[in-house]
Amino acid sequence: MNHILKCHDIVKTNFVRAENCFLYDELGRRYTDFESGIWCTALGHSHPRISQVVATQAAKLMHLGTRYPNTIVEEAALAVLEIVHFEAGKCVFLSSGSEAVEFGAQTIRRVTGKNILLTFSNSYLAAYGSAGRKNIEDWFLVDWNICPEADTCLENIPFDQVGGFVLEPGGSGSGFVRFPPLQLVQELVQKTRQAGGLVMSNEVTAGMGRTGKWFGFQHYEIQPDLVALGKGLGNGYPVSAVAMSRDVAEKLEASGLRYAQSHQNDPLGCSLAKEVIAVMRDENLIEKGAALGAYFLAGLQRCAEKYAIVREARGRGMLLGLEFHPHETFSAETAYQTLLEQGFLVGYYPAGNILRFDPALTIEQESVEQLLDCLDNVLQNVQIPTLA
Ligand SMILES: Cc1ncc(COP(=O)(O)O)c(C=O)c1O
């Protein structure tokens, strides 16, 4: 793998095959995937219904010009609009989460005529574009860590200049698994709307059951005007979507929008999105993920009670984290390395000294128990110096 551009640390294990939450390397060694790729394979790897749809649709029709959306695209749009509760709305399919969030942000600017968008400073929105840069000419950033009380936060926000509020309800992209406070989110939504602005929920990570509900915004009892989807929507295949209310769609179309990308509304991605939603419903995966996530979190919380090195266990649904206190020889990174050697793939964020767990909603309880046992062994060996 000497010809793969190094954009970050690369682990040189050669994975060749996968089944649900298990990955196999070329020697046949099995690893349990607690990361779901980059939090994408919500139904697990190689789900038979997903593999079948890929094979069937690829043989029939993978790609069409953007002028020719067919019935598969329409059916996928209806399925997405139903789960986000925009039954009369409209939907566009793109390829990545970054594209979906950027498209949504540009939509808000176009529809409201206001350039500045509001978001939390620690929300990850995209890898590039205006949403990736979050520059001060285009974004007003609210840091809820230093002003968790709604009243003090709201005073300085120029709501009359704000086109919309972009909520990332997964607390995830920045890696810290911290969720924005309910009251603050509700007040930002209310004040943005009172001033004529729109609300978009960035569900690229939080959506498709990751946080124990279909969507992260449902934890806040709000209904956004736009929803950006990615990751779990394609279960590992690059398809994303922006769904919007009828009102927003009508205004956007009336504005004379012209937008085309090579893979916009591709039948292959749309057939997958439609099937992913159907599998989630048929297998009750939102409920199953929420229940197993609660079990998993309880296990992590037991670790936090038992071992002084653990600062906190936290999470929602299947988006969980275990944060450590600073230590001379132990960190999230060393824990990650040990777990990898033991055959467990987890996420870790050095900046937060946190391990992150985002398994597929289809993971077996037994795998969760094995990971918890392994963690217990790892933490047992961490010596905490006692103060004299
Ligand atoms: C919350 C959030 N938004 C947007 C993105 C961007 O999605 P993508 O990497 O598919 O472009 C990510 C990716 O991790 C994310 O976590």
The ligand as a MOL file (V3000), in Angstrom:
LIG
                    3D

  0  0  0     0  0            999 V3000
M  V30 BEGIN CTAB
M  V30 COUNTS 16 16 0 0 0
M  V30 BEGIN ATOM
M  V30 1 C -21.8190 15.1830 10.9700 0
M  V30 2 C -21.1770 15.0380 9.6270 0
M  V30 3 N -21.5560 15.8370 8.6220 0
M  V30 4 C -21.0290 15.7260 7.3860 0
M  V30 5 C -20.0570 14.7930 7.1120 0
M  V30 6 C -19.4640 14.7150 5.7340 0
M  V30 7 O -19.8310 13.5240 5.0950 0
M  V30 8 P -18.8950 12.8740 3.9670 0
M  V30 9 O -17.6320 12.4500 4.6380 0
M  V30 10 O -19.7200 11.7310 3.4270 0
M  V30 11 O -18.6530 13.9130 2.9310 0
M  V30 12 C -19.6240 13.9400 8.1410 0
M  V30 13 C -18.5610 12.9460 7.9080 0
M  V30 14 O -18.0010 12.3480 8.8020 0
M  V30 15 C -20.1990 14.0560 9.4370 0
M  V30 16 O -19.8160 13.2950 10.4670 0
M  V30 END ATOM
M  V30 BEGIN BOND
M  V30 1 1 1 2
M  V30 2 1 2 3
M  V30 3 2 2 15
M  V30 4 2 3 4
M  V30 5 1 4 5
M  V30 6 1 5 6
M  V30 7 2 5 12
M  V30 8 1 6 7
M  V30 9 1 7 8
M  V30 10 2 8 9
M  V30 11 1 8 10
M  V30 12 1 8 11
M  V30 13 1 12 13
M  V30 14 1 12 15
M  V30 15 2 13 14
M  V30 16 1 15 16
M  V30 END BOND
M  V30 END CTAB
M  END
